[in-house]
Amino acid sequence: MKIGNLLINSIHKIQSKKDAQDSFKEHLEQEQKKQDSEPEKKELSEEELTDAIENFESAKFAKERGIHASVTPGLRVVLSDSQGKQIRQMSGEEFLDLRTAVQEQVSQGKLIDKKI
């Protein structure tokens, strides 16, 4: 009787390990599919960023408020006010994403929910 119980327990343990391995493989496959379906991010060029900054500075609201944008080493964007005080610093990618969202006229609530 003890041998039978040991055999059944061993079979259950083996099956549990196999189920866990199958679950892990399934998870990895789903992650791979997810990564494959996501669009590849292209490399940010300094020229693209400079064009976006020029476009930003020519906007009416930036001129009215005296907001200035500049590029720092490492393709970071610094927004400063008319007195030169730094308002915000962000990556170039984030700046472009925000500019795109504004140009698409995304509402503020949706912008927060959007993955940037």
N, C-alpha and C positions, 0 to 999 in steps of 0.2 A: 504494500500500500504506500509506504514512504517513497519507494522508487518511482511509483506512478505519479505521486504529487510533485516530486523533484523534476521529473520529466515534463510535466505540465507547466510547472513554474518556469523551467528553462525555455520551453517553447514560447511562453508568454513574454519573457524577457527578450528573446530573439525577435519576436514579432514587434514588440514595442520599439526596439532599436531600429528595426527596418522601417517602421512607420515614421519614426523621427527623421531618419535619413531621407526618406521619400519626401517628407514635408519640407525639409531643408532644401532639397534639390528643386522642389516646386517653387519655393520662395526665391531661390537664385534665378530660376528661369523667368519668373515674373519680373524681378528686378532688371534682368537683362532686356526683356521686352520693353519695359518702361524706359530704359535708357536709350534703346534703339528708336523708340517712337518720339523722343524729345528732339527738337531741332538742335543741330549743332550750333554753338555760339561761334560766330566768326571773331577773329582777332581784331581788337579795336585799334584803329590807326590814329595817329596824332592829327592827321588831316581831317578825318571825320569829326573828331572832337572839336577841332578848331572851327570847322564849319558850323557845328551845333552851337558853339559858344557865340559866334558872330550872329547867328540867327536869333539866339536868346537875347543878346544885347540890343538888337534892332527892334525887338518887340516893344509895343507901346507901354505895357505895364512895367517893364524893366527900366525904361527911360524915365517914366513918371516917378518911380520910387528911387531912382539912382542906384540900382543894383548892378554890380559889375561881376563878371565871371572871369576867372583866369585859370590857366593850366599850370600845375606844379610838376616837378619831376615824379615819375611813376604814373603819369596820366591821371592825376587826381585833380578835381575841379574845386576851386574855392570861390564861394559867393561872398561878396563883401558889399557893404552899403556905401553911400556917397561919402562918408567920412573915413572910409578905409577899414572899418571894423569888420572882422570876419563874422558872417552870418551862419554859414554852413560849409562843411567840407565833405566831399563824397568822391567815390570812384568815378572814373569816366564812364564806365558801363551804366552805373546807376543814373548818372546825369542824362545819358542818352535815352535810357528807359523812361525816365520822368518826362523828358521832352517829347518823346513819342506818345506817351499817355496824354499829355496836355494837347498835343496836336490832334489826337483822335477824340478830344473832348470827353474823356472818361470822367464820370462823376467822382467826387472825392471818396465816397464810400467804396466804390468799385476799385479805385486805385489802391486803397489799403488792402483789399482782398487779393489784388493781383500779385502774382509771384514775381518778384523783381530779382 
